[in-house]
Amino acid sequence: MKFMSRFYWLTSLLLTSTVSAGEWNGISEIEKMYIYPTYAVIVQGNSGQGAAGCANDKAWSFEWSQFDVPTQNRIQSMLLSAYTTNTAIQVVVETNACGPEGKKKFTGQINLP
């Protein structure tokens, strides 16, 4: 029970950390995560090309440097928690920009449906 309350607390912090023009991506569990030193790519399914013309391959991405260090820590913690518990999430992606590897660019906003 303590783990889940911490998970929801971390997620609520993350929701308020970054506000950017974007649109909600699909709701599903994380299939794979590729965490690199300067960026991350998350394969989550139910993803489209979006208005920016990003890759239409079920993935979204972001550069770690677009967030401050406390937010980076919250994002990493939330992603690992969602992945290990098979919890479906929904993220906001930029409408006018693509992230690393041409994937839809994550804004930092996350919803636990």
VOVEXKOL-398810 format. One record per residue (C-alpha): residue number from 1; residue in one letter; chain; x, y, z. Coordinates in nm, 4 decimals. Layout:
# VOVEXKOL-398810
<num NUM&residu a&chaine A&px X&py Y&pz Z>
...
END
This chain:
# VOVEXKOL-398810
<num 1&residu m&chaine A&px 0.0000&py 0.0000&pz 0.0000>
<num 2&residu k&chaine A&px 0.2856&py 0.2378&pz 0.0810>
<num 3&residu f&chaine A&px 0.4318&py 0.1807&pz -0.2684>
<num 4&residu m&chaine A&px 0.1070&py 0.2754&pz -0.4434>
<num 5&residu s&chaine A&px 0.0552&py 0.5898&pz -0.2352>
<num 6&residu r&chaine A&px 0.4125&py 0.6958&pz -0.3166>
<num 7&residu f&chaine A&px 0.3489&py 0.6176&pz -0.6854>
<num 8&residu y&chaine A&px 0.0391&py 0.8412&pz -0.6936>
<num 9&residu w&chaine A&px 0.2202&py 1.1140&pz -0.5011>
<num 10&residu l&chaine A&px 0.5106&py 1.1121&pz -0.7475>
<num 11&residu t&chaine A&px 0.2710&py 1.1199&pz -1.0394>
<num 12&residu s&chaine A&px 0.0797&py 1.4170&pz -0.9012>
<num 13&residu l&chaine A&px 0.4086&py 1.6059&pz -0.8658>
<num 14&residu l&chaine A&px 0.4989&py 1.5215&pz -1.2211>
<num 15&residu l&chaine A&px 0.1654&py 1.6417&pz -1.3544>
<num 16&residu t&chaine A&px 0.2314&py 1.9896&pz -1.2213>
<num 17&residu s&chaine A&px 0.5967&py 2.0121&pz -1.3215>
<num 18&residu t&chaine A&px 0.5777&py 2.1034&pz -1.6896>
<num 19&residu v&chaine A&px 0.3022&py 2.2666&pz -1.8883>
<num 20&residu s&chaine A&px 0.3374&py 2.2815&pz -2.2628>
<num 21&residu a&chaine A&px 0.1134&py 2.2970&pz -2.5697>
<num 22&residu g&chaine A&px 0.0328&py 1.9404&pz -2.6567>
<num 23&residu e&chaine A&px -0.2198&py 1.6641&pz -2.6958>
<num 24&residu w&chaine A&px -0.2914&py 1.3462&pz -2.5009>
<num 25&residu n&chaine A&px -0.1359&py 1.0296&pz -2.6375>
<num 26&residu g&chaine A&px -0.3133&py 0.6933&pz -2.6107>
<num 27&residu i&chaine A&px -0.3639&py 0.5062&pz -2.2829>
<num 28&residu s&chaine A&px -0.1709&py 0.1816&pz -2.2438>
<num 29&residu e&chaine A&px 0.1017&py 0.0003&pz -2.0534>
<num 30&residu i&chaine A&px 0.4676&py 0.0655&pz -2.1285>
<num 31&residu e&chaine A&px 0.6014&py -0.2097&pz -2.3557>
<num 32&residu k&chaine A&px 0.9713&py -0.1116&pz -2.3596>
<num 33&residu m&chaine A&px 1.1938&py 0.1694&pz -2.2390>
<num 34&residu y&chaine A&px 1.5258&py 0.2763&pz -2.3852>
<num 35&residu i&chaine A&px 1.7028&py 0.5021&pz -2.1365>
<num 36&residu y&chaine A&px 2.0124&py 0.6757&pz -2.2721>
<num 37&residu p&chaine A&px 2.2427&py 0.9299&pz -2.1023>
<num 38&residu t&chaine A&px 2.0909&py 1.2270&pz -2.2879>
<num 39&residu y&chaine A&px 1.7431&py 1.1064&pz -2.3860>
<num 40&residu a&chaine A&px 1.4799&py 0.8352&pz -2.3444>
<num 41&residu v&chaine A&px 1.2483&py 0.6522&pz -2.5848>
<num 42&residu i&chaine A&px 0.9332&py 0.4894&pz -2.4465>
<num 43&residu v&chaine A&px 0.7373&py 0.2328&pz -2.6491>
<num 44&residu q&chaine A&px 0.3842&py 0.2467&pz -2.5207>
<num 45&residu g&chaine A&px 0.1511&py 0.1540&pz -2.8055>
<num 46&residu n&chaine A&px -0.1570&py 0.3337&pz -2.9314>
<num 47&residu s&chaine A&px 0.0468&py 0.6168&pz -3.0796>
<num 48&residu g&chaine A&px -0.0117&py 0.8199&pz -3.3932>
<num 49&residu q&chaine A&px 0.1955&py 1.0522&pz -3.6064>
<num 50&residu g&chaine A&px 0.0557&py 1.3746&pz -3.4627>
<num 51&residu a&chaine A&px 0.0439&py 1.7167&pz -3.6258>
<num 52&residu a&chaine A&px 0.4238&py 1.7545&pz -3.6238>
<num 53&residu g&chaine A&px 0.4638&py 1.4518&pz -3.8523>
<num 54&residu c&chaine A&px 0.6689&py 1.2509&pz -3.6030>
<num 55&residu a&chaine A&px 0.7379&py 0.8789&pz -3.6422>
<num 56&residu n&chaine A&px 0.4202&py 0.6706&pz -3.6280>
<num 57&residu d&chaine A&px 0.5648&py 0.3721&pz -3.4423>
<num 58&residu k&chaine A&px 0.4044&py 0.3459&pz -3.0976>
<num 59&residu a&chaine A&px 0.6788&py 0.5457&pz -2.9236>
<num 60&residu w&chaine A&px 0.7463&py 0.8869&pz -2.7702>
<num 61&residu s&chaine A&px 1.0708&py 1.0410&pz -2.6517>
<num 62&residu f&chaine A&px 1.2291&py 1.3312&pz -2.4689>
<num 63&residu e&chaine A&px 1.5661&py 1.4813&pz -2.3850>
<num 64&residu w&chaine A&px 1.6553&py 1.4706&pz -2.0164>
<num 65&residu s&chaine A&px 1.7925&py 1.8254&pz -2.0388>
<num 66&residu q&chaine A&px 1.4464&py 1.9681&pz -2.1144>
<num 67&residu f&chaine A&px 1.3615&py 1.9107&pz -1.7457>
<num 68&residu d&chaine A&px 1.5336&py 2.0227&pz -1.4261>
<num 69&residu v&chaine A&px 1.7019&py 1.7533&pz -1.2130>
<num 70&residu p&chaine A&px 1.4170&py 1.7055&pz -0.9602>
<num 71&residu t&chaine A&px 1.1713&py 1.6619&pz -1.2495>
<num 72&residu q&chaine A&px 1.4088&py 1.4190&pz -1.4236>
<num 73&residu n&chaine A&px 1.4133&py 1.2111&pz -1.1055>
<num 74&residu r&chaine A&px 1.0334&py 1.2133&pz -1.0798>
<num 75&residu i&chaine A&px 0.9951&py 1.1133&pz -1.4454>
<num 76&residu q&chaine A&px 1.2405&py 0.8267&pz -1.4119>
<num 77&residu s&chaine A&px 1.0754&py 0.7063&pz -1.0919>
<num 78&residu m&chaine A&px 0.7260&py 0.7238&pz -1.2392>
<num 79&residu l&chaine A&px 0.8273&py 0.5443&pz -1.5602>
<num 80&residu l&chaine A&px 0.9995&py 0.2640&pz -1.3707>
<num 81&residu s&chaine A&px 0.7010&py 0.2288&pz -1.1374>
<num 82&residu a&chaine A&px 0.4511&py 0.2201&pz -1.4245>
<num 83&residu y&chaine A&px 0.6646&py -0.0282&pz -1.6177>
<num 84&residu t&chaine A&px 0.7256&py -0.2697&pz -1.3303>
<num 85&residu t&chaine A&px 0.3622&py -0.2651&pz -1.2128>
<num 86&residu n&chaine A&px 0.2123&py -0.2862&pz -1.5655>
<num 87&residu t&chaine A&px 0.0146&py 0.0311&pz -1.4981>
<num 88&residu a&chaine A&px -0.1378&py 0.2025&pz -1.8005>
<num 89&residu i&chaine A&px -0.0459&py 0.5685&pz -1.8397>
<num 90&residu q&chaine A&px -0.1318&py 0.8491&pz -2.0768>
<num 91&residu v&chaine A&px 0.1149&py 1.1257&pz -2.1599>
<num 92&residu v&chaine A&px 0.0981&py 1.4647&pz -2.3273>
<num 93&residu v&chaine A&px 0.3092&py 1.5042&pz -2.6398>
<num 94&residu e&chaine A&px 0.4024&py 1.8230&pz -2.8255>
<num 95&residu t&chaine A&px 0.1787&py 1.9112&pz -3.1184>
<num 96&residu n&chaine A&px 0.4456&py 2.0997&pz -3.3131>
<num 97&residu a&chaine A&px 0.7724&py 1.9221&pz -3.2338>
<num 98&residu c&chaine A&px 0.9309&py 1.5792&pz -3.2412>
<num 99&residu g&chaine A&px 1.1713&py 1.4395&pz -2.9849>
<num 100&residu p&chaine A&px 1.4854&py 1.2287&pz -3.0221>
<num 101&residu e&chaine A&px 1.4819&py 0.9660&pz -3.2983>
<num 102&residu g&chaine A&px 1.1865&py 1.1500&pz -3.4585>
<num 103&residu k&chaine A&px 0.9399&py 1.0189&pz -3.1983>
<num 104&residu k&chaine A&px 0.6570&py 1.2245&pz -3.0546>
<num 105&residu k&chaine A&px 0.8012&py 1.4612&pz -2.7918>
<num 106&residu f&chaine A&px 0.6914&py 1.4158&pz -2.4288>
<num 107&residu t&chaine A&px 0.6019&py 1.7367&pz -2.2411>
<num 108&residu g&chaine A&px 0.6294&py 1.6026&pz -1.8853>
<num 109&residu q&chaine A&px 0.2551&py 1.5687&pz -1.8210>
<num 110&residu i&chaine A&px 0.1267&py 1.2232&pz -1.7258>
<num 111&residu n&chaine A&px -0.2189&py 1.0885&pz -1.6490>
<num 112&residu l&chaine A&px -0.2983&py 0.7645&pz -1.4681>
<num 113&residu p&chaine A&px -0.6421&py 0.6740&pz -1.6031>
END
